[in-house]
Amino acid sequence: MECTENIYDKLREILGNFSANVAVMQEETDADLLGEYLDVSGKLPAQPDLDLILGKKKELFNPRASLIEKKKYLAQLAQTGSVQSYRIIEDYILQSAGEIKSWAVIALHENRMLLESELLEENQVLISTGLGAKGSKIRYFTVLQSKSGNDFTATEKRLIRTELAFNLKIHESECESIRFNRELCRIISVIPLHIAVQAIFDEIIEACNGYNQFIDGEYLITNVKLLSGKQIRKITQGGK
């Protein structure tokens, strides 16, 4: 999706006349892990046997069971969309850690989505991003660069902070973090689904450059993961 579009309108375009309630996962989700989960989930039977799946509960808590087996079982539990399965996954999350815990969290959200679809008689759409969310707002990582390649001055930093706070506020958004690292300005913000992210930062850059053309017009936005200064420079310098 282009950053010139907002997520809510893009969903409406994809779904057409399909009515759905949109939910957003608050937790950070590794893109590769989510892709693996969808691949495993997509290969499961369309109509899961609830009694058969619930009967295998002990396998999930068996320390001798393989990671692959546990992942498959959690995906099976999720697809049943039952309260019993939800409780099992919930209990497992409390005593798990690392990758399998993240996998279980994805399963829990899928199960909840199916449960709500049935109880509310309304289709549910779940949005998951690498950086997670805050309420219905998506978390984004944005990087601005000085046009000259030199460090941002104290005055330039102050101006960026001021314009960032002002523009985010009028767009119902907020800044969680802003850090300057030589010629880079790294920002973590949360922005509503119905707001086009690029529009906000275009406004910020235009306002700042109205005083002095010190911010590069090209900048980086992602909701997949945070990037280090080295990773950012590799991207902006074409891998050099």
FILUMKOL-929884 format. One record per residue (C-alpha): residue number from 1; residue in one letter; x, y, z. Coordinates in Angstrom, 1 decimal. Each point is the difference from the previous one (the first is absolute). Layout:
BEGIN
pt pos=NUM	code=a	X=X	Y=Y	Z=Z
...
//
This chain:
BEGIN
pt pos=1	code=m	X=0.0	Y=0.0	Z=0.0
pt pos=2	code=e	X=1.3	Y=3.5	Z=-0.9
pt pos=3	code=c	X=0.4	Y=2.4	Z=3.0
pt pos=4	code=t	X=-2.1	Y=2.5	Z=-2.0
pt pos=5	code=e	X=-3.0	Y=-2.2	Z=0.8
pt pos=6	code=n	X=-1.6	Y=-0.6	Z=3.4
pt pos=7	code=i	X=-0.5	Y=-3.6	Z=1.2
pt pos=8	code=y	X=-3.7	Y=0.3	Z=0.6
pt pos=9	code=d	X=-0.9	Y=1.2	Z=-3.5
pt pos=10	code=k	X=2.4	Y=-2.6	Z=-1.5
pt pos=11	code=l	X=-1.9	Y=-2.8	Z=1.9
pt pos=12	code=r	X=-3.3	Y=1.3	Z=-1.3
pt pos=13	code=e	X=1.4	Y=-0.1	Z=-3.5
pt pos=14	code=i	X=1.2	Y=-3.6	Z=0.4
pt pos=15	code=l	X=-3.2	Y=-1.2	Z=1.7
pt pos=16	code=g	X=-2.4	Y=1.9	Z=-2.2
pt pos=17	code=n	X=-3.5	Y=-0.4	Z=1.4
pt pos=18	code=f	X=1.2	Y=-2.5	Z=2.5
pt pos=19	code=s	X=-0.9	Y=1.4	Z=3.4
pt pos=20	code=a	X=2.4	Y=-0.7	Z=2.9
pt pos=21	code=n	X=1.2	Y=1.3	Z=3.4
pt pos=22	code=v	X=3.7	Y=0.8	Z=0.0
pt pos=23	code=a	X=2.2	Y=-1.0	Z=3.0
pt pos=24	code=v	X=3.6	Y=0.8	Z=0.4
pt pos=25	code=m	X=2.6	Y=-2.2	Z=1.8
pt pos=26	code=q	X=1.7	Y=2.0	Z=2.7
pt pos=27	code=e	X=3.1	Y=-2.3	Z=0.1
pt pos=28	code=e	X=3.0	Y=0.3	Z=-2.2
pt pos=29	code=t	X=0.0	Y=-2.9	Z=-2.6
pt pos=30	code=d	X=3.0	Y=-1.2	Z=-1.9
pt pos=31	code=a	X=-0.9	Y=0.0	Z=-3.7
pt pos=32	code=d	X=1.8	Y=-3.3	Z=-0.7
pt pos=33	code=l	X=-1.7	Y=-1.7	Z=3.0
pt pos=34	code=l	X=-3.4	Y=1.2	Z=-1.1
pt pos=35	code=g	X=0.6	Y=-1.2	Z=-3.5
pt pos=36	code=e	X=0.9	Y=-3.5	Z=1.3
pt pos=37	code=y	X=-3.1	Y=0.0	Z=2.2
pt pos=38	code=l	X=-2.2	Y=0.8	Z=-3.0
pt pos=39	code=d	X=1.7	Y=-2.7	Z=-2.0
pt pos=40	code=v	X=-0.6	Y=-2.6	Z=2.7
pt pos=41	code=s	X=-3.5	Y=1.2	Z=0.6
pt pos=42	code=g	X=-0.9	Y=0.0	Z=-3.7
pt pos=43	code=k	X=0.8	Y=-3.7	Z=-0.3
pt pos=44	code=l	X=-2.4	Y=-1.1	Z=2.8
pt pos=45	code=p	X=-3.4	Y=-1.5	Z=-0.7
pt pos=46	code=a	X=-2.8	Y=2.5	Z=-0.7
pt pos=47	code=q	X=-2.3	Y=-1.5	Z=2.6
pt pos=48	code=p	X=2.0	Y=-1.0	Z=3.2
pt pos=49	code=d	X=-1.3	Y=-2.8	Z=2.2
pt pos=50	code=l	X=-0.3	Y=1.9	Z=3.4
pt pos=51	code=d	X=-0.2	Y=-3.1	Z=2.2
pt pos=52	code=l	X=3.0	Y=-1.7	Z=-1.7
pt pos=53	code=i	X=2.1	Y=3.2	Z=0.3
pt pos=54	code=l	X=-0.9	Y=0.7	Z=3.7
pt pos=55	code=g	X=0.8	Y=-3.7	Z=0.7
pt pos=56	code=k	X=3.7	Y=0.7	Z=-0.9
pt pos=57	code=k	X=0.4	Y=2.8	Z=2.6
pt pos=58	code=k	X=2.8	Y=-1.9	Z=1.9
pt pos=59	code=e	X=2.2	Y=0.1	Z=-3.1
pt pos=60	code=l	X=0.3	Y=3.8	Z=0.2
pt pos=61	code=f	X=1.3	Y=-0.1	Z=3.6
pt pos=62	code=n	X=2.2	Y=-3.1	Z=-0.6
pt pos=63	code=p	X=3.6	Y=1.2	Z=0.3
pt pos=64	code=r	X=1.1	Y=-2.8	Z=-2.3
pt pos=65	code=a	X=-2.3	Y=1.1	Z=-2.9
pt pos=66	code=s	X=1.8	Y=1.7	Z=-2.9
pt pos=67	code=l	X=-0.3	Y=3.6	Z=-0.8
pt pos=68	code=i	X=-1.6	Y=-0.9	Z=-3.3
pt pos=69	code=e	X=-2.7	Y=-2.1	Z=1.6
pt pos=70	code=k	X=-0.8	Y=2.8	Z=2.5
pt pos=71	code=k	X=-0.2	Y=2.6	Z=-2.7
pt pos=72	code=k	X=-2.4	Y=-2.2	Z=-2.0
pt pos=73	code=y	X=-2.2	Y=-0.8	Z=3.0
pt pos=74	code=l	X=-0.2	Y=3.7	Z=1.0
pt pos=75	code=a	X=-1.2	Y=0.8	Z=-3.6
pt pos=76	code=q	X=-2.5	Y=-2.8	Z=0.3
pt pos=77	code=l	X=-1.3	Y=1.4	Z=3.3
pt pos=78	code=a	X=-0.3	Y=3.4	Z=-1.5
pt pos=79	code=q	X=-2.1	Y=-1.1	Z=-3.0
pt pos=80	code=t	X=-2.6	Y=-1.6	Z=2.2
pt pos=81	code=g	X=-1.1	Y=3.4	Z=1.2
pt pos=82	code=s	X=-1.2	Y=-1.5	Z=3.3
pt pos=83	code=v	X=0.1	Y=1.3	Z=3.6
pt pos=84	code=q	X=1.7	Y=-3.2	Z=1.1
pt pos=85	code=s	X=2.8	Y=0.4	Z=-2.5
pt pos=86	code=y	X=0.3	Y=3.7	Z=0.9
pt pos=87	code=r	X=0.6	Y=-1.0	Z=3.7
pt pos=88	code=i	X=2.6	Y=-2.6	Z=-0.9
pt pos=89	code=i	X=2.0	Y=2.4	Z=-2.2
pt pos=90	code=e	X=-0.3	Y=2.7	Z=2.7
pt pos=91	code=d	X=1.4	Y=-2.4	Z=2.7
pt pos=92	code=y	X=2.8	Y=-1.0	Z=-2.3
pt pos=93	code=i	X=1.1	Y=3.6	Z=-0.6
pt pos=94	code=l	X=0.4	Y=0.5	Z=3.7
pt pos=95	code=q	X=2.6	Y=-2.8	Z=0.2
pt pos=96	code=s	X=1.8	Y=0.4	Z=-3.3
pt pos=97	code=a	X=2.7	Y=2.3	Z=-1.3
pt pos=98	code=g	X=1.8	Y=1.0	Z=-3.1
pt pos=99	code=e	X=-1.1	Y=-1.0	Z=-3.5
pt pos=100	code=i	X=-2.7	Y=-2.5	Z=1.1
pt pos=101	code=k	X=-1.6	Y=2.7	Z=2.2
pt pos=102	code=s	X=-0.2	Y=2.4	Z=-2.9
pt pos=103	code=w	X=-1.5	Y=-2.8	Z=-2.1
pt pos=104	code=a	X=-2.6	Y=-0.6	Z=2.8
pt pos=105	code=v	X=-0.9	Y=3.7	Z=0.1
pt pos=106	code=i	X=-0.8	Y=-0.1	Z=-3.7
pt pos=107	code=a	X=-2.1	Y=-3.1	Z=0.5
pt pos=108	code=l	X=-1.9	Y=1.6	Z=2.9
pt pos=109	code=h	X=-0.9	Y=3.0	Z=-2.1
pt pos=110	code=e	X=-1.2	Y=-2.2	Z=-2.9
pt pos=111	code=n	X=-2.1	Y=-2.0	Z=2.5
pt pos=112	code=r	X=-1.5	Y=3.2	Z=1.5
pt pos=113	code=m	X=-0.7	Y=1.3	Z=-3.5
pt pos=114	code=l	X=-2.0	Y=-3.1	Z=-0.9
pt pos=115	code=l	X=-1.8	Y=0.0	Z=3.3
pt pos=116	code=e	X=-1.1	Y=3.6	Z=-0.4
pt pos=117	code=s	X=-1.1	Y=-0.5	Z=-3.6
pt pos=118	code=e	X=-2.4	Y=-2.7	Z=1.2
pt pos=119	code=l	X=-1.2	Y=1.7	Z=3.2
pt pos=120	code=l	X=-0.5	Y=3.4	Z=-1.6
pt pos=121	code=e	X=-1.1	Y=-1.4	Z=-3.3
pt pos=122	code=e	X=2.4	Y=2.4	Z=-1.6
pt pos=123	code=n	X=3.1	Y=-0.8	Z=-2.1
pt pos=124	code=q	X=3.3	Y=1.0	Z=1.6
pt pos=125	code=v	X=3.3	Y=1.2	Z=-1.6
pt pos=126	code=l	X=3.2	Y=-0.2	Z=2.0
pt pos=127	code=i	X=2.9	Y=2.3	Z=-0.8
pt pos=128	code=s	X=3.4	Y=-1.0	Z=1.2
pt pos=129	code=t	X=3.3	Y=2.0	Z=-0.4
pt pos=130	code=g	X=3.6	Y=-0.5	Z=1.0
pt pos=131	code=l	X=-0.1	Y=3.0	Z=2.3
pt pos=132	code=g	X=-3.4	Y=-0.7	Z=1.6
pt pos=133	code=a	X=-2.5	Y=2.6	Z=0.8
pt pos=134	code=k	X=-1.5	Y=2.2	Z=2.8
pt pos=135	code=g	X=-3.8	Y=-0.4	Z=0.1
pt pos=136	code=s	X=-1.2	Y=0.5	Z=-3.6
pt pos=137	code=k	X=3.2	Y=1.9	Z=-1.0
pt pos=138	code=i	X=2.8	Y=-1.6	Z=-2.0
pt pos=139	code=r	X=3.6	Y=0.5	Z=1.2
pt pos=140	code=y	X=2.4	Y=1.3	Z=-2.7
pt pos=141	code=f	X=3.8	Y=0.5	Z=-0.1
pt pos=142	code=t	X=1.0	Y=3.1	Z=-2.1
pt pos=143	code=v	X=3.4	Y=1.3	Z=-0.8
pt pos=144	code=l	X=0.7	Y=3.5	Z=-1.2
pt pos=145	code=q	X=3.4	Y=1.1	Z=-1.3
pt pos=146	code=s	X=1.8	Y=3.3	Z=-0.2
pt pos=147	code=k	X=0.3	Y=1.2	Z=-3.6
pt pos=148	code=s	X=3.7	Y=0.9	Z=0.4
pt pos=149	code=g	X=1.0	Y=-3.2	Z=1.6
pt pos=150	code=n	X=1.3	Y=1.9	Z=3.0
pt pos=151	code=d	X=-1.3	Y=-0.4	Z=3.6
pt pos=152	code=f	X=-3.2	Y=1.7	Z=0.8
pt pos=153	code=t	X=0.6	Y=3.3	Z=1.9
pt pos=154	code=a	X=-1.7	Y=0.8	Z=3.3
pt pos=155	code=t	X=-2.3	Y=2.4	Z=-1.7
pt pos=156	code=e	X=-1.0	Y=-2.5	Z=-2.7
pt pos=157	code=k	X=-0.6	Y=-2.7	Z=2.7
pt pos=158	code=r	X=-2.3	Y=2.4	Z=1.9
pt pos=159	code=l	X=-1.9	Y=0.9	Z=-3.2
pt pos=160	code=i	X=-0.5	Y=-3.7	Z=-0.9
pt pos=161	code=r	X=-1.3	Y=-0.8	Z=3.5
pt pos=162	code=t	X=-2.4	Y=3.0	Z=-0.1
pt pos=163	code=e	X=-1.4	Y=-0.8	Z=-3.5
pt pos=164	code=l	X=-0.2	Y=-3.7	Z=0.8
pt pos=165	code=a	X=-2.0	Y=0.5	Z=3.2
pt pos=166	code=f	X=-2.4	Y=2.5	Z=-1.7
pt pos=167	code=n	X=-0.7	Y=-2.1	Z=-3.1
pt pos=168	code=l	X=-0.4	Y=-3.2	Z=1.8
pt pos=169	code=k	X=-2.5	Y=1.6	Z=2.4
pt pos=170	code=i	X=-2.2	Y=1.4	Z=-2.7
pt pos=171	code=h	X=-0.1	Y=-3.5	Z=-1.6
pt pos=172	code=e	X=-1.0	Y=-1.7	Z=3.2
pt pos=173	code=s	X=3.4	Y=-1.6	Z=0.2
pt pos=174	code=e	X=2.9	Y=0.1	Z=2.5
pt pos=175	code=c	X=3.7	Y=-0.3	Z=0.2
pt pos=176	code=e	X=1.4	Y=-2.7	Z=2.3
pt pos=177	code=s	X=3.7	Y=0.6	Z=-0.7
pt pos=178	code=i	X=2.3	Y=2.4	Z=-1.9
pt pos=179	code=r	X=3.7	Y=-0.5	Z=-0.2
pt pos=180	code=f	X=2.7	Y=1.8	Z=-1.9
pt pos=181	code=n	X=3.1	Y=-1.8	Z=-1.2
pt pos=182	code=r	X=2.3	Y=2.2	Z=-2.0
pt pos=183	code=e	X=-1.8	Y=0.6	Z=-3.3
pt pos=184	code=l	X=-2.9	Y=-2.2	Z=0.9
pt pos=185	code=c	X=-3.2	Y=0.7	Z=1.9
pt pos=186	code=r	X=-1.8	Y=-3.2	Z=1.1
pt pos=187	code=i	X=-3.6	Y=0.2	Z=1.0
pt pos=188	code=i	X=-2.5	Y=-2.5	Z=1.5
pt pos=189	code=s	X=-3.6	Y=1.1	Z=-0.3
pt pos=190	code=v	X=-3.5	Y=-1.5	Z=0.2
pt pos=191	code=i	X=-2.4	Y=1.1	Z=-2.7
pt pos=192	code=p	X=-3.7	Y=-0.9	Z=-0.5
pt pos=193	code=l	X=-1.0	Y=-2.4	Z=-2.8
pt pos=194	code=h	X=-2.0	Y=2.6	Z=-1.9
pt pos=195	code=i	X=3.0	Y=2.4	Z=-0.3
pt pos=196	code=a	X=2.5	Y=-0.1	Z=-2.9
pt pos=197	code=v	X=3.4	Y=-0.2	Z=1.7
pt pos=198	code=q	X=1.9	Y=1.7	Z=-2.8
pt pos=199	code=a	X=-2.2	Y=3.0	Z=0.1
pt pos=200	code=i	X=1.0	Y=0.8	Z=3.6
pt pos=201	code=f	X=3.7	Y=-0.2	Z=-0.6
pt pos=202	code=d	X=-0.3	Y=1.9	Z=-3.3
pt pos=203	code=e	X=-1.6	Y=2.8	Z=2.0
pt pos=204	code=i	X=2.7	Y=-0.1	Z=2.6
pt pos=205	code=i	X=2.8	Y=0.2	Z=-2.5
pt pos=206	code=e	X=-1.7	Y=2.7	Z=-2.0
pt pos=207	code=a	X=-0.5	Y=2.1	Z=3.2
pt pos=208	code=c	X=3.6	Y=-0.5	Z=1.2
pt pos=209	code=n	X=1.5	Y=0.7	Z=-3.5
pt pos=210	code=g	X=-2.1	Y=3.2	Z=-0.2
pt pos=211	code=y	X=2.5	Y=1.5	Z=2.5
pt pos=212	code=n	X=3.2	Y=-1.6	Z=-1.5
pt pos=213	code=q	X=0.3	Y=-2.8	Z=-2.5
pt pos=214	code=f	X=1.7	Y=-2.3	Z=2.4
pt pos=215	code=i	X=-2.0	Y=-3.3	Z=-0.2
pt pos=216	code=d	X=0.4	Y=-2.4	Z=-3.0
pt pos=217	code=g	X=-3.3	Y=-0.5	Z=-1.8
pt pos=218	code=e	X=0.5	Y=-3.8	Z=-0.1
pt pos=219	code=y	X=-0.6	Y=-1.8	Z=3.3
pt pos=220	code=l	X=-0.7	Y=-3.5	Z=1.3
pt pos=221	code=i	X=-3.2	Y=-1.3	Z=1.6
pt pos=222	code=t	X=-0.7	Y=-3.6	Z=1.1
pt pos=223	code=n	X=-2.2	Y=-1.8	Z=2.4
pt pos=224	code=v	X=1.9	Y=-3.3	Z=-0.3
pt pos=225	code=k	X=3.0	Y=0.6	Z=2.3
pt pos=226	code=l	X=2.4	Y=2.5	Z=1.6
pt pos=227	code=l	X=3.2	Y=0.6	Z=-1.9
pt pos=228	code=s	X=3.5	Y=0.8	Z=1.3
pt pos=229	code=g	X=2.0	Y=3.0	Z=-1.3
pt pos=230	code=k	X=2.1	Y=-2.5	Z=-2.0
pt pos=231	code=q	X=-3.0	Y=-1.6	Z=-1.6
pt pos=232	code=i	X=-1.6	Y=3.3	Z=-0.8
pt pos=233	code=r	X=3.2	Y=1.3	Z=-1.7
pt pos=234	code=k	X=0.3	Y=-3.2	Z=-2.0
pt pos=235	code=i	X=-3.5	Y=0.5	Z=-1.3
pt pos=236	code=t	X=0.3	Y=3.7	Z=-0.7
pt pos=237	code=q	X=3.4	Y=-0.3	Z=-1.6
pt pos=238	code=g	X=-1.1	Y=-2.9	Z=-2.3
pt pos=239	code=g	X=1.9	Y=-2.7	Z=1.9
pt pos=240	code=k	X=3.3	Y=1.7	Z=-0.2
//
